[in-house]
Amino acid sequence: KVTTLKELQAKEDDPNQDIGRFVDFSFIKAIPEKKVHTINDYESFEIEIDFNDPEKSLKKLEEITLNVEKECPVAKDFGVSGTGEGVVWIHRNEDGKELRFKVKGDEHTKGGSKKERKKREIVTIAPEVVKNIQEFIEITVTNGRLEQGIKEVFPNNESLNRKKLGQFIKWVQSDIQKEETDVLIANNLEIKQVLGEISSKTRDFFFECEKTF
């Protein structure tokens, strides 16, 4: 179930509801010899965004994102040069409430061919508005996302196995729920309304991959 902003606010106003609170862990230090690391030990970025006019910040957001995509700063610290996925931005107000959003580079934008992805801006302000559930499926259950799911569920060129088909479908459903919640809310959709269609398209993709894998 997708929790709407209205439902979340109701929970915050109810003292009997425990919705969790942010805990500052900036004091925690890495223990390299134990292979324990914290994201606070790596390069981070700061930006001031006027949410009354966020377009002014888009160029800087894209610049930072493309630099991270060119070379992941975390991997670099381990002596590895490779592509970074993007940047997670976090803002916390004095009450500890948190705003998060993620900006990905072209290589990790899920949807369409490379040529089609380049036509789109890396940073957009509003979630997409779709006409119906089928259109939602078309823009979210893309080959890019499905291919990423195959790599996650069958790593290191592992052979496809129908015993893990359910795990593959669940990965795609979970990824869409995590990454596309804003699109669902903007279109008055709930995740349960689209799970069946996601499952169907994901299953068809898996069977097609079996023929060529």
C-alpha positions in Angstrom: 0.0 0.0 0.0 1.3 3.4 -0.9 1.0 5.9 2.0 -0.3 9.2 0.7 1.0 12.5 2.1 -2.4 13.1 3.7 -2.2 9.7 5.5 1.4 10.4 6.6 0.4 13.8 8.0 -2.4 12.1 10.0 0.1 9.7 11.4 2.4 12.5 12.4 -0.5 14.2 14.2 -1.4 11.1 16.1 0.8 10.6 19.2 0.0 6.9 19.3 1.5 6.4 15.8 5.2 5.5 15.6 6.3 6.5 12.1 10.0 6.7 13.0 12.3 9.6 13.4 15.6 10.6 11.9 18.6 9.7 14.0 21.8 11.6 13.2 24.7 9.1 12.7 27.3 11.6 11.5 29.3 10.9 14.6 29.8 7.3 13.5 33.3 6.7 12.1 34.4 4.1 9.7 36.5 1.1 10.8 38.4 0.2 7.7 40.3 -2.7 9.2 36.9 -4.3 10.0 35.6 -3.3 6.5 33.0 -1.0 8.1 32.4 2.1 6.1 30.0 5.1 6.3 28.9 7.3 3.4 29.9 10.3 5.5 33.5 9.5 4.8 33.2 10.1 1.1 32.8 13.1 -1.1 29.5 14.9 -0.6 27.8 17.9 -2.2 25.8 20.9 -1.1 23.4 23.1 -3.1 20.9 25.8 -2.2 17.5 25.3 -3.9 14.7 27.8 -4.0 11.7 25.5 -4.2 9.6 28.5 -5.3 11.8 28.5 -8.4 13.7 25.2 -8.6 14.5 25.5 -12.3 17.4 27.8 -11.4 19.1 24.9 -9.7 18.7 22.3 -12.5 22.0 23.2 -14.3 24.1 22.7 -11.1 22.3 19.5 -10.3 22.9 18.1 -13.7 26.6 19.1 -13.6 27.2 17.3 -10.3 25.2 14.3 -11.5 27.2 13.9 -14.7 30.5 14.2 -12.9 29.5 11.4 -10.5 28.3 9.3 -13.4 31.7 9.9 -15.1 33.5 8.6 -12.0 32.0 7.3 -8.8 33.7 9.1 -5.9 33.1 6.1 -3.5 34.6 3.6 -5.9 37.5 6.0 -6.6 38.3 6.0 -2.8 38.7 2.2 -3.1 41.1 2.6 -6.0 38.4 1.6 -8.6 37.4 3.8 -11.5 33.9 3.3 -12.7 30.5 4.8 -13.5 28.4 6.3 -10.7 24.7 6.0 -10.7 23.7 9.4 -9.3 23.3 11.5 -6.2 20.8 11.3 -3.4 20.0 14.8 -2.0 18.8 15.1 1.6 17.4 18.1 3.5 16.4 18.0 7.1 14.6 20.9 8.8 14.8 21.8 12.5 12.1 19.3 13.4 14.0 16.5 11.9 11.7 16.0 9.0 13.4 14.9 5.9 13.1 15.6 2.1 15.0 13.2 -0.2 15.3 13.0 -4.0 17.6 11.2 -6.3 19.2 12.5 -9.6 20.5 9.8 -12.0 22.7 10.2 -15.0 21.9 9.1 -18.5 23.5 5.7 -18.2 21.2 4.8 -15.3 18.0 6.4 -16.6 15.5 3.6 -16.9 13.5 3.7 -20.0 13.9 3.7 -23.8 17.0 3.5 -25.9 20.1 5.5 -25.3 19.0 7.9 -28.1 15.6 8.3 -26.5 17.2 8.9 -23.0 19.4 11.6 -24.4 16.3 13.5 -25.5 15.1 13.8 -21.9 16.4 16.2 -19.4 18.3 14.6 -16.5 16.5 16.6 -13.9 12.8 17.2 -14.2 10.5 19.1 -11.8 7.2 17.3 -11.8 6.3 13.6 -12.1 4.8 12.4 -15.4 1.1 12.4 -15.8 -0.2 9.3 -17.6 -3.6 8.7 -19.3 -4.1 5.2 -17.9 -2.6 2.2 -16.2 -1.3 0.8 -19.5 0.6 4.0 -20.2 2.1 3.8 -16.7 3.3 0.3 -17.5 4.9 1.4 -20.7 6.9 4.2 -19.2 8.0 2.3 -16.1 8.4 -1.4 -17.1 11.1 -0.6 -19.6 13.8 -2.8 -21.1 16.4 -0.8 -19.2 14.7 -1.6 -15.8 14.1 -5.2 -16.8 17.7 -5.7 -17.9 18.9 -4.2 -14.6 16.6 -6.6 -12.8 18.1 -9.6 -14.7 21.6 -8.4 -13.6 20.5 -8.1 -10.0 18.7 -11.4 -9.7 21.2 -13.4 -12.0 24.6 -11.8 -11.2 27.9 -12.6 -12.9 26.2 -13.9 -16.1 24.4 -16.6 -14.1 22.1 -18.7 -16.3 18.4 -17.9 -16.2 16.5 -20.2 -14.0 12.7 -20.3 -13.8 12.9 -21.1 -10.1 14.0 -17.4 -9.6 11.3 -16.0 -11.9 9.2 -15.0 -8.9 12.2 -13.2 -7.4 12.8 -11.4 -10.6 9.2 -10.2 -10.8 9.3 -9.1 -7.2 12.5 -7.1 -7.8 10.9 -5.2 -10.7 7.7 -4.5 -8.7 9.7 -3.3 -5.7 12.0 -1.1 -7.8 9.0 0.6 -9.4 7.3 1.1 -6.1 10.4 2.7 -4.7 11.4 4.8 -7.7 8.0 5.7 -9.2 5.9 6.5 -6.1 5.6 10.2 -7.2 4.2 9.2 -10.5 1.6 6.9 -8.9 0.5 9.6 -6.5 0.4 12.2 -9.2 -2.0 10.0 -11.2 -4.1 8.8 -8.3 -2.9 5.3 -8.7 -2.0 2.7 -6.0 0.7 0.1 -6.5 -1.9 -2.7 -6.1 -3.6 -1.5 -9.3 -0.5 -2.0 -11.4 1.2 -5.0 -9.8 -0.6 -7.5 -12.1 0.4 -5.7 -15.3 4.0 -5.3 -14.1 4.1 -9.0 -13.4 2.7 -9.9 -16.8 5.2 -7.7 -18.8 8.1 -8.8 -16.6 7.2 -12.5 -17.1 7.0 -12.1 -20.9 10.4 -10.3 -20.9 11.9 -13.2 -18.9 10.6 -15.8 -21.4 12.0 -13.8 -24.3 15.4 -13.6 -22.6 15.4 -17.4 -22.2 15.3 -17.8 -26.0 18.5 -15.8 -26.5 20.4 -16.0 -23.2 
